[in-house]
Amino acid sequence: MLYLCGVKKNLGRMYPEEFVKPMRQDLAQAGFQELFTAAAVAEAVNASGTTLVVVNSVCGCAAANARPAAKMSLTNAKVPSRAVTVFAGVDTDAVDQARNMMVPFPPSSPSMALFKDGELVHMIERHHIEGRAAQAIAENLMEAYNEFC
């Protein structure tokens, strides 16, 4: 933290932690593991089994449906071995690592990726989230779980 004129400034962060805390908690309380470092992302994604990575975001138009969809998807009979999340604009190193592992898809947030044994097998980009109901997004994820989990 850097203090300028008596005000805390977060270097390398677009949003103050107090602002994103409720959005973080939304997924954490549903069982998503929060990842804060590049190493933690690489370890989770490269572990055997399946890993759902949610790039969380403050974007009201898309993230408002992405978080409920991600949580809803975990009610499926088949689910990923792990569900993890990183926060765009806050967890810079973790988000950069996640996005590097999502290539060839361009960076977008929110977004969701399913990995199996370290290989990207399913991707939901922001443009697949915007304007869609949470239930439709969740069903997309559930179909991927049924195929890969």
OpenMM code with the backbone's topology and positions (N, CA, C; nanometers):
from openmm import Vec3, app, unit

residues = "MET LEU TYR LEU CYS GLY VAL LYS LYS ASN LEU GLY ARG MET TYR PRO GLU GLU PHE VAL LYS PRO MET ARG GLN ASP LEU ALA GLN ALA GLY PHE GLN GLU LEU PHE THR ALA ALA ALA VAL ALA GLU ALA VAL ASN ALA SER GLY THR THR LEU VAL VAL VAL ASN SER VAL CYS GLY CYS ALA ALA ALA ASN ALA ARG PRO ALA ALA LYS MET SER LEU THR ASN ALA LYS VAL PRO SER ARG ALA VAL THR VAL PHE ALA GLY VAL ASP THR ASP ALA VAL ASP GLN ALA ARG ASN MET MET VAL PRO PHE PRO PRO SER SER PRO SER MET ALA LEU PHE LYS ASP GLY GLU LEU VAL HIS MET ILE GLU ARG HIS HIS ILE GLU GLY ARG ALA ALA GLN ALA ILE ALA GLU ASN LEU MET GLU ALA TYR ASN GLU PHE CYS".split()
positions = [
    Vec3(0.0840, -0.1180, 0.0000),
    Vec3(0.0000, 0.0000, 0.0000),
    Vec3(0.0885, 0.1243, 0.0000),
    Vec3(0.0431, 0.2226, -0.0683),
    Vec3(0.1107, 0.3516, -0.0724),
    Vec3(0.0122, 0.4552, -0.0199),
    Vec3(0.0594, 0.5437, 0.0644),
    Vec3(-0.0263, 0.6484, 0.1168),
    Vec3(0.0085, 0.7797, 0.0483),
    Vec3(-0.0900, 0.8388, -0.0148),
    Vec3(-0.0732, 0.9695, -0.0782),
    Vec3(-0.1759, 1.0636, -0.0178),
    Vec3(-0.1288, 1.1725, 0.0388),
    Vec3(-0.2177, 1.2706, 0.1016),
    Vec3(-0.3118, 1.2037, 0.2018),
    Vec3(-0.2597, 1.1037, 0.2742),
    Vec3(-0.3396, 1.0386, 0.3767),
    Vec3(-0.4389, 0.9354, 0.3249),
    Vec3(-0.4393, 0.9068, 0.1944),
    Vec3(-0.5328, 0.8118, 0.1355),
    Vec3(-0.4557, 0.6890, 0.0881),
    Vec3(-0.5043, 0.5697, 0.1246),
    Vec3(-0.4392, 0.4472, 0.0798),
    Vec3(-0.4614, 0.4298, -0.0703),
    Vec3(-0.3555, 0.3942, -0.1388),
    Vec3(-0.3634, 0.3667, -0.2822),
    Vec3(-0.3176, 0.2238, -0.3061),
    Vec3(-0.3916, 0.1478, -0.3826),
    Vec3(-0.3529, 0.0116, -0.4183),
    Vec3(-0.2769, 0.0158, -0.5492),
    Vec3(-0.1473, -0.0139, -0.5425),
    Vec3(-0.0680, -0.0163, -0.6640),
    Vec3(-0.0899, -0.1480, -0.7360),
    Vec3(-0.1120, -0.1442, -0.8663),
    Vec3(-0.1318, -0.2649, -0.9440),
    Vec3(-0.2732, -0.3194, -0.9343),
    Vec3(-0.3615, -0.2487, -0.8707),
    Vec3(-0.5003, -0.2929, -0.8577),
    Vec3(-0.5914, -0.1845, -0.9136),
    Vec3(-0.6911, -0.2291, -0.9884),
    Vec3(-0.7867, -0.1330, -1.0426),
    Vec3(-0.8950, -0.0981, -0.9413),
    Vec3(-0.9218, -0.1911, -0.8480),
    Vec3(-1.0322, -0.1739, -0.7538),
    Vec3(-0.9838, -0.1968, -0.6121),
    Vec3(-1.0331, -0.1198, -0.5183),
    Vec3(-0.9968, -0.1438, -0.3781),
    Vec3(-1.0618, -0.2730, -0.3286),
    Vec3(-0.9943, -0.3396, -0.2381),
    Vec3(-1.0424, -0.4673, -0.1850),
    Vec3(-1.1823, -0.4551, -0.1247),
    Vec3(-1.2111, -0.3450, -0.0587),
    Vec3(-1.3427, -0.3262, 0.0032),
    Vec3(-1.4544, -0.3306, -0.1017),
    Vec3(-1.4242, -0.2863, -0.2215),
    Vec3(-1.5226, -0.2813, -0.3288),
    Vec3(-1.5519, -0.4205, -0.3846),
    Vec3(-1.4499, -0.5036, -0.3954),
    Vec3(-1.4674, -0.6360, -0.4568),
    Vec3(-1.5006, -0.7455, -0.3549),
    Vec3(-1.4876, -0.7148, -0.2272),
    Vec3(-1.5078, -0.8159, -0.1233),
    Vec3(-1.6408, -0.8910, -0.1367),
    Vec3(-1.7537, -0.8236, -0.1546),
    Vec3(-1.8798, -0.8990, -0.1653),
    Vec3(-1.8843, -0.9899, -0.2882),
    Vec3(-1.8218, -0.9478, -0.3967),
    Vec3(-1.8193, -1.0281, -0.5190),
    Vec3(-1.7274, -1.1485, -0.5022),
    Vec3(-1.6181, -1.1287, -0.4293),
    Vec3(-1.5282, -1.2399, -0.3965),
    Vec3(-1.6023, -1.3417, -0.3102),
    Vec3(-1.6668, -1.2912, -0.2053),
    Vec3(-1.7352, -1.3779, -0.1102),
    Vec3(-1.8466, -1.4579, -0.1752),
    Vec3(-1.9095, -1.4021, -0.2756),
    Vec3(-2.0186, -1.4711, -0.3442),
    Vec3(-1.9735, -1.6080, -0.3944),
    Vec3(-1.8562, -1.6141, -0.4562),
    Vec3(-1.8055, -1.7421, -0.5060),
    Vec3(-1.7357, -1.8220, -0.3958),
    Vec3(-1.6631, -1.7554, -0.3087),
    Vec3(-1.5919, -1.8265, -0.2013),
    Vec3(-1.6898, -1.9004, -0.1104),
    Vec3(-1.8010, -1.8379, -0.0788),
    Vec3(-1.9003, -1.9020, 0.0075),
    Vec3(-1.9678, -2.0205, -0.0614),
    Vec3(-1.9591, -2.0256, -0.1920),
    Vec3(-2.0163, -2.1373, -0.2676),
    Vec3(-1.9142, -2.2494, -0.2870),
    Vec3(-1.7945, -2.2330, -0.2308),
    Vec3(-1.6941, -2.3375, -0.2373),
    Vec3(-1.5822, -2.3148, -0.3368),
    Vec3(-1.5812, -2.2020, -0.4065),
    Vec3(-1.4725, -2.1716, -0.4990),
    Vec3(-1.3492, -2.1311, -0.4193),
    Vec3(-1.2349, -2.1861, -0.4549),
    Vec3(-1.1094, -2.1498, -0.3898),
    Vec3(-1.0553, -2.0251, -0.4582),
    Vec3(-1.0257, -1.9236, -0.3790),
    Vec3(-0.9684, -1.8015, -0.4340),
    Vec3(-0.8191, -1.8216, -0.4535),
    Vec3(-0.7701, -1.7859, -0.5716),
    Vec3(-0.6274, -1.7967, -0.6015),
    Vec3(-0.5721, -1.6562, -0.6220),
    Vec3(-0.4552, -1.6320, -0.5626),
    Vec3(-0.3994, -1.4974, -0.5640),
    Vec3(-0.2646, -1.4881, -0.6346),
    Vec3(-0.2051, -1.6025, -0.6677),
    Vec3(-0.0728, -1.6007, -0.7299),
    Vec3(-0.0728, -1.6837, -0.8581),
    Vec3(0.0232, -1.6539, -0.9426),
    Vec3(0.0400, -1.7299, -1.0668),
    Vec3(0.0700, -1.8764, -1.0350),
    Vec3(0.1525, -1.9000, -0.9356),
    Vec3(0.1890, -2.0377, -0.8994),
    Vec3(0.0673, -2.1173, -0.8537),
    Vec3(-0.0206, -2.0549, -0.7774),
    Vec3(-0.1413, -2.1240, -0.7306),
    Vec3(-0.2330, -2.1596, -0.8472),
    Vec3(-0.2436, -2.0712, -0.9448),
    Vec3(-0.3256, -2.0987, -1.0635),
    Vec3(-0.2658, -2.2148, -1.1417),
    Vec3(-0.1371, -2.2097, -1.1672),
    Vec3(-0.0709, -2.3169, -1.2424),
    Vec3(-0.0858, -2.4509, -1.1713),
    Vec3(-0.0709, -2.4506, -1.0403),
    Vec3(-0.0837, -2.5752, -0.9635),
    Vec3(-0.2262, -2.6317, -0.9737),
    Vec3(-0.3266, -2.5475, -0.9589),
    Vec3(-0.4657, -2.5926, -0.9651),
    Vec3(-0.5020, -2.6454, -1.1036),
    Vec3(-0.4627, -2.5715, -1.2055),
    Vec3(-0.4986, -2.6095, -1.3426),
    Vec3(-0.4245, -2.7356, -1.3861),
    Vec3(-0.2997, -2.7486, -1.3470),
    Vec3(-0.2184, -2.8624, -1.3909),
    Vec3(-0.2374, -2.9880, -1.3059),
    Vec3(-0.3158, -2.9795, -1.2004),
    Vec3(-0.3428, -3.0973, -1.1179),
    Vec3(-0.4251, -3.1967, -1.1983),
    Vec3(-0.4166, -3.3237, -1.1632),
    Vec3(-0.4954, -3.4227, -1.2359),
    Vec3(-0.6430, -3.4020, -1.2045),
    Vec3(-0.7253, -3.4363, -1.3004),
    Vec3(-0.8687, -3.4145, -1.2869),
    Vec3(-0.9107, -3.2888, -1.3598),
    Vec3(-1.0243, -3.2352, -1.3199),
    Vec3(-1.0797, -3.1182, -1.3878),
    Vec3(-1.0823, -2.9978, -1.2940),
    Vec3(-1.0616, -2.8821, -1.3535),
    Vec3(-1.0606, -2.7571, -1.2781),
    Vec3(-1.1424, -2.6530, -1.3532),
    Vec3(-1.2417, -2.5970, -1.2849),
    Vec3(-1.3158, -2.4833, -1.3381),
    Vec3(-1.2486, -2.3569, -1.2861),
    Vec3(-1.2094, -2.2686, -1.3780),
    Vec3(-1.1497, -2.1404, -1.3409),
    Vec3(-1.2478, -2.0305, -1.3798),
    Vec3(-1.2906, -1.9532, -1.2821),
    Vec3(-1.3785, -1.8394, -1.3075),
    Vec3(-1.2972, -1.7124, -1.2891),
    Vec3(-1.2894, -1.6326, -1.3950),
    Vec3(-1.2284, -1.5002, -1.3852),
    Vec3(-1.3416, -1.4063, -1.3445),
    Vec3(-1.3451, -1.3737, -1.2178),
    Vec3(-1.4495, -1.2894, -1.1604),
    Vec3(-1.4254, -1.1445, -1.2022),
    Vec3(-1.5310, -1.0648, -1.1964),
    Vec3(-1.5221, -0.9283, -1.2452),
    Vec3(-1.6253, -0.8414, -1.1761),
    Vec3(-1.6016, -0.7107, -1.1779),
    Vec3(-1.6998, -0.6173, -1.1237),
    Vec3(-1.8041, -0.5783, -1.2274),
    Vec3(-1.7849, -0.6161, -1.3513),
    Vec3(-1.8760, -0.5780, -1.4589),
    Vec3(-2.0189, -0.6183, -1.4248),
    Vec3(-2.1033, -0.5230, -1.4068),
    Vec3(-2.2418, -0.5517, -1.3691),
    Vec3(-2.3212, -0.6212, -1.4765),
    Vec3(-2.2968, -0.5882, -1.6019),
    Vec3(-2.3783, -0.6434, -1.7095),
    Vec3(-2.3533, -0.7919, -1.7313),
    Vec3(-2.2301, -0.8375, -1.7148),
    Vec3(-2.1990, -0.9779, -1.7390),
    Vec3(-2.1738, -1.0556, -1.6102),
    Vec3(-2.0999, -0.9972, -1.5168),
    Vec3(-2.0648, -1.0700, -1.3946),
    Vec3(-2.1865, -1.0970, -1.3079),
    Vec3(-2.2874, -1.0133, -1.3196),
    Vec3(-2.4085, -1.0340, -1.2401),
    Vec3(-2.4748, -1.1667, -1.2737),
    Vec3(-2.4570, -1.2175, -1.3939),
    Vec3(-2.5090, -1.3495, -1.4317),
    Vec3(-2.4009, -1.4568, -1.4261),
    Vec3(-2.2762, -1.4190, -1.4373),
    Vec3(-2.1681, -1.5171, -1.4374),
    Vec3(-2.1550, -1.5850, -1.3017),
    Vec3(-2.1550, -1.5075, -1.1953),
    Vec3(-2.1393, -1.5671, -1.0627),
    Vec3(-2.2537, -1.6629, -1.0292),
    Vec3(-2.3795, -1.6222, -1.0468),
    Vec3(-2.4874, -1.7178, -1.0191),
    Vec3(-2.4803, -1.8415, -1.1089),
    Vec3(-2.4410, -1.8237, -1.2326),
    Vec3(-2.4303, -1.9375, -1.3252),
    Vec3(-2.3228, -2.0349, -1.2788),
    Vec3(-2.2085, -1.9823, -1.2385),
    Vec3(-2.0994, -2.0682, -1.1922),
    Vec3(-2.1435, -2.1480, -1.0705),
    Vec3(-2.2103, -2.0826, -0.9762),
    Vec3(-2.2584, -2.1516, -0.8571),
    Vec3(-2.3646, -2.2554, -0.8926),
    Vec3(-2.4578, -2.2175, -0.9769),
    Vec3(-2.5656, -2.3069, -1.0187),
    Vec3(-2.5105, -2.4307, -1.0891),
    Vec3(-2.4044, -2.4135, -1.1659),
    Vec3(-2.3489, -2.5249, -1.2423),
    Vec3(-2.2966, -2.6361, -1.1509),
    Vec3(-2.2609, -2.5999, -1.0284),
    Vec3(-2.2050, -2.6990, -0.9365),
    Vec3(-2.3123, -2.7866, -0.8716),
    Vec3(-2.4383, -2.7672, -0.9096),
    Vec3(-2.5460, -2.8552, -0.8623),
    Vec3(-2.5625, -2.9755, -0.9548),
    Vec3(-2.4865, -2.9787, -1.0624),
    Vec3(-2.4917, -3.0882, -1.1586),
    Vec3(-2.4426, -3.2177, -1.0937),
    Vec3(-2.4875, -3.3313, -1.1456),
    Vec3(-2.4427, -3.4613, -1.0938),
    Vec3(-2.2917, -3.4777, -1.1103),
    Vec3(-2.2387, -3.4372, -1.2236),
    Vec3(-2.0940, -3.4402, -1.2474),
    Vec3(-2.0428, -3.2980, -1.2338),
    Vec3(-1.9376, -3.2817, -1.1551),
    Vec3(-1.8787, -3.1492, -1.1340),
    Vec3(-1.7268, -3.1604, -1.1420),
    Vec3(-1.6588, -3.0478, -1.1630),
    Vec3(-1.5125, -3.0495, -1.1677),
    Vec3(-1.4522, -3.0929, -1.0341),
    Vec3(-1.3318, -3.1445, -1.0411),
    Vec3(-1.2574, -3.1812, -0.9199),
    Vec3(-1.2324, -3.0589, -0.8328),
    Vec3(-1.2108, -2.9445, -0.8968),
    Vec3(-1.1827, -2.8194, -0.8287),
    Vec3(-1.2563, -2.7054, -0.8968),
    Vec3(-1.2998, -2.6087, -0.8161),
    Vec3(-1.3576, -2.4844, -0.8679),
    Vec3(-1.2770, -2.3714, -0.8044),
    Vec3(-1.2130, -2.2913, -0.8881),
    Vec3(-1.1267, -2.1841, -0.8392),
    Vec3(-1.1654, -2.0530, -0.9057),
    Vec3(-1.1212, -1.9446, -0.8450),
    Vec3(-1.1526, -1.8137, -0.9000),
    Vec3(-1.0375, -1.7162, -0.8799),
    Vec3(-1.0228, -1.6283, -0.9749),
    Vec3(-0.9296, -1.5155, -0.9688),
    Vec3(-1.0110, -1.3904, -0.9994),
    Vec3(-0.9641, -1.2752, -0.9552),
    Vec3(-1.0432, -1.1536, -0.9727),
    Vec3(-0.9712, -1.0554, -1.0639),
    Vec3(-1.0322, -1.0277, -1.1787),
    Vec3(-0.9756, -0.9343, -1.2768),
    Vec3(-0.9664, -0.7939, -1.2170),
    Vec3(-0.8541, -0.7298, -1.2434),
    Vec3(-0.8336, -0.5947, -1.1942),
    Vec3(-0.7823, -0.5898, -1.0517),
    Vec3(-0.7668, -0.7070, -0.9884),
    Vec3(-0.7201, -0.7110, -0.8500),
    Vec3(-0.6050, -0.8100, -0.8351),
    Vec3(-0.6296, -0.9348, -0.8712),
    Vec3(-0.5293, -1.0408, -0.8568),
    Vec3(-0.4480, -1.0521, -0.9855),
    Vec3(-0.3718, -0.9502, -1.0147),
    Vec3(-0.3074, -0.9348, -1.1447),
    Vec3(-0.2246, -1.0554, -1.1871),
    Vec3(-0.1353, -1.1029, -1.1023),
    Vec3(-0.0497, -1.2162, -1.1398),
    Vec3(-0.1315, -1.3427, -1.1635),
    Vec3(-0.2282, -1.3672, -1.0769),
    Vec3(-0.3123, -1.4860, -1.0905),
    Vec3(-0.3966, -1.4787, -1.2180),
    Vec3(-0.4523, -1.3636, -1.2447),
    Vec3(-0.5355, -1.3463, -1.3649),
    Vec3(-0.4496, -1.3603, -1.4905),
    Vec3(-0.3314, -1.3009, -1.4907),
    Vec3(-0.2426, -1.3132, -1.6070),
    Vec3(-0.2079, -1.4594, -1.6338),
    Vec3(-0.1798, -1.5353, -1.5283),
    Vec3(-0.1482, -1.6774, -1.5454),
    Vec3(-0.2684, -1.7528, -1.5997),
    Vec3(-0.3852, -1.7276, -1.5435),
    Vec3(-0.5068, -1.7950, -1.5914),
    Vec3(-0.5300, -1.7635, -1.7386),
    Vec3(-0.5178, -1.6377, -1.7750),
    Vec3(-0.5405, -1.5981, -1.9147),
    Vec3(-0.4363, -1.6589, -2.0074),
    Vec3(-0.3122, -1.6699, -1.9617),
    Vec3(-0.2090, -1.7353, -2.0433),
    Vec3(-0.2446, -1.8808, -2.0696),
    Vec3(-0.3072, -1.9430, -1.9728),
    Vec3(-0.3449, -2.0839, -1.9876),
    Vec3(-0.4720, -2.0998, -2.0718),
    Vec3(-0.5412, -1.9883, -2.0979),
    Vec3(-0.6644, -1.9901, -2.1780),
    Vec3(-0.6405, -1.9562, -2.3247),
    Vec3(-0.5156, -1.9330, -2.3622),
    Vec3(-0.4826, -1.9064, -2.5025),
    Vec3(-0.5280, -2.0273, -2.5843),
    Vec3(-0.5902, -2.0075, -2.6984),
    Vec3(-0.5891, -1.8930, -2.7887),
    Vec3(-0.7022, -1.7926, -2.7674),
    Vec3(-0.7791, -1.8085, -2.6607),
    Vec3(-0.8893, -1.7156, -2.6373),
    Vec3(-0.8347, -1.5844, -2.5839),
    Vec3(-0.8863, -1.4721, -2.6344),
    Vec3(-0.8385, -1.3419, -2.5863),
    Vec3(-0.8858, -1.3176, -2.4431),
    Vec3(-0.8141, -1.2340, -2.3700),
    Vec3(-0.8542, -1.2030, -2.2332),
    Vec3(-0.9939, -1.1421, -2.2298),
    Vec3(-1.0751, -1.1918, -2.1391),
    Vec3(-1.2059, -1.1308, -2.1167),
    Vec3(-1.2475, -1.1598, -1.9735),
    Vec3(-1.3242, -1.0678, -1.9190),
    Vec3(-1.3760, -1.0903, -1.7847),
    Vec3(-1.5166, -1.0305, -1.7778),
    Vec3(-1.6040, -1.1058, -1.7180),
    Vec3(-1.5814, -1.2372, -1.6615),
    Vec3(-1.5637, -1.3407, -1.7718),
    Vec3(-1.5079, -1.4537, -1.7330),
    Vec3(-1.4962, -1.5682, -1.8228),
    Vec3(-1.4824, -1.6931, -1.7377),
    Vec3(-1.5019, -1.8081, -1.8007),
    Vec3(-1.4938, -1.9356, -1.7299),
    Vec3(-1.4267, -2.0365, -1.8212),
    Vec3(-1.3373, -2.1139, -1.7634),
    Vec3(-1.2657, -2.2144, -1.8416),
    Vec3(-1.2631, -2.3454, -1.7649),
    Vec3(-1.2828, -2.4539, -1.8369),
    Vec3(-1.2730, -2.5868, -1.7782),
    Vec3(-1.1479, -2.6530, -1.8324),
    Vec3(-1.0645, -2.7003, -1.7418),
    Vec3(-0.9408, -2.7687, -1.7768),
    Vec3(-0.9506, -2.9131, -1.7316),
    Vec3(-0.8945, -3.0022, -1.8113),
    Vec3(-0.8848, -3.1427, -1.7723),
    Vec3(-0.7383, -3.1822, -1.7815),
    Vec3(-0.6819, -3.2240, -1.6687),
    Vec3(-0.5405, -3.2622, -1.6621),
    Vec3(-0.4510, -3.1552, -1.7246),
    Vec3(-0.4829, -3.0290, -1.6986),
    Vec3(-0.4022, -2.9175, -1.7463),
    Vec3(-0.4341, -2.8689, -1.8858),
    Vec3(-0.5247, -2.9360, -1.9556),
    Vec3(-0.5594, -2.8978, -2.0935),
    Vec3(-0.6932, -2.8245, -2.0951),
    Vec3(-0.6969, -2.7111, -2.1639),
    Vec3(-0.8211, -2.6355, -2.1790),
    Vec3(-0.9182, -2.7148, -2.2656),
    Vec3(-1.0358, -2.7473, -2.2106),
    Vec3(-1.1324, -2.8279, -2.2858),
    Vec3(-1.2637, -2.7554, -2.3124),
    Vec3(-1.2891, -2.6447, -2.2409),
    Vec3(-1.4142, -2.5703, -2.2614),
    Vec3(-1.3931, -2.4272, -2.2149),
    Vec3(-1.4440, -2.3323, -2.2934),
    Vec3(-1.4245, -2.1909, -2.2619),
    Vec3(-1.5544, -2.1151, -2.2806),
    Vec3(-1.5853, -2.0300, -2.1834),
    Vec3(-1.6986, -1.9376, -2.1945),
    Vec3(-1.6417, -1.7975, -2.1806),
    Vec3(-1.6462, -1.7234, -2.2894),
    Vec3(-1.5943, -1.5872, -2.2903),
    Vec3(-1.7042, -1.4890, -2.2509),
    Vec3(-1.6627, -1.3679, -2.2228),
    Vec3(-1.7571, -1.2633, -2.1829),
    Vec3(-1.8727, -1.2501, -2.2819),
    Vec3(-1.8438, -1.2565, -2.4106),
    Vec3(-1.9513, -1.2379, -2.5088),
    Vec3(-2.0506, -1.3541, -2.5080),
    Vec3(-2.0129, -1.4672, -2.4462),
    Vec3(-2.1065, -1.5786, -2.4284),
    Vec3(-2.1916, -1.5592, -2.3025),
    Vec3(-2.1520, -1.4658, -2.2181),
    Vec3(-2.2193, -1.4402, -2.0908),
    Vec3(-2.3152, -1.3224, -2.1022),
    Vec3(-2.2696, -1.2158, -2.1679),
    Vec3(-2.3506, -1.0947, -2.1788),
    Vec3(-2.4864, -1.1232, -2.2426),
    Vec3(-2.5896, -1.0763, -2.1768),
    Vec3(-2.7242, -1.0888, -2.2317),
    Vec3(-2.7862, -1.2269, -2.2172),
    Vec3(-2.7161, -1.3193, -2.1528),
    Vec3(-2.7704, -1.4537, -2.1329),
    Vec3(-2.8100, -1.4720, -1.9875),
    Vec3(-2.9143, -1.5486, -1.9669),
    Vec3(-2.9600, -1.5775, -1.8316),
    Vec3(-2.8608, -1.6696, -1.7623),
    Vec3(-2.8536, -1.6584, -1.6315),
    Vec3(-2.7630, -1.7423, -1.5533),
    Vec3(-2.7913, -1.8903, -1.5777),
    Vec3(-2.9167, -1.9275, -1.5889),
    Vec3(-2.9529, -2.0679, -1.6106),
    Vec3(-2.8945, -2.1195, -1.7426),
    Vec3(-2.8981, -2.0401, -1.8472),
    Vec3(-2.8443, -2.0824, -1.9774),
    Vec3(-2.6923, -2.0995, -1.9703),
    Vec3(-2.6267, -2.0101, -1.8991),
    Vec3(-2.4811, -2.0200, -1.8833),
    Vec3(-2.4473, -2.1443, -1.8012),
    Vec3(-2.5224, -2.1668, -1.6941),
    Vec3(-2.5009, -2.2843, -1.6092),
    Vec3(-2.5207, -2.4125, -1.6889),
    Vec3(-2.6223, -2.4166, -1.7741),
    Vec3(-2.6481, -2.5354, -1.8557),
    Vec3(-2.5318, -2.5623, -1.9512),
    Vec3(-2.4733, -2.4559, -2.0052),
    Vec3(-2.3561, -2.4706, -2.0910),
    Vec3(-2.2425, -2.5373, -2.0136),
    Vec3(-2.2187, -2.4903, -1.8928),
    Vec3(-2.1138, -2.5498, -1.8092),
    Vec3(-2.1466, -2.6947, -1.7746),
    Vec3(-2.2706, -2.7212, -1.7404),
    Vec3(-2.3106, -2.8571, -1.7028),
    Vec3(-2.2903, -2.9555, -1.8176),
    Vec3(-2.3171, -2.9125, -1.9385),
    Vec3(-2.2922, -2.9985, -2.0552),
    Vec3(-2.1425, -3.0314, -2.0649),
    Vec3(-2.0596, -2.9325, -2.0390),
    Vec3(-1.9146, -2.9550, -2.0411),
    Vec3(-1.8741, -3.0501, -1.9276),
    Vec3(-1.9328, -3.0348, -1.8106),
    Vec3(-1.9023, -3.1245, -1.6996),
    Vec3(-1.9404, -3.2688, -1.7362),
    Vec3(-2.0571, -3.2829, -1.7979),
    Vec3(-2.1033, -3.4177, -1.8351),
    Vec3(-2.0092, -3.4835, -1.9349),
    Vec3(-1.9477, -3.4036, -2.0182),
    Vec3(-1.8552, -3.4569, -2.1180),
    Vec3(-1.7157, -3.4832, -2.0609),
    Vec3(-1.6662, -3.3928, -1.9768),
    Vec3(-1.5247, -3.3985, -1.9381),
    Vec3(-1.4977, -3.4403, -1.7935),
    Vec3(-1.5985, -3.4342, -1.7069),
    Vec3(-1.5748, -3.4653, -1.5642),
    Vec3(-1.6085, -3.6114, -1.5318),
] * unit.nanometer
topology = app.Topology()
chain = topology.addChain("A")
for resn in residues:
    res = topology.addResidue(resn, chain)
    for name in ("N", "CA", "C"):
        topology.addAtom(name, app.Element.getBySymbol(name[0]), res)
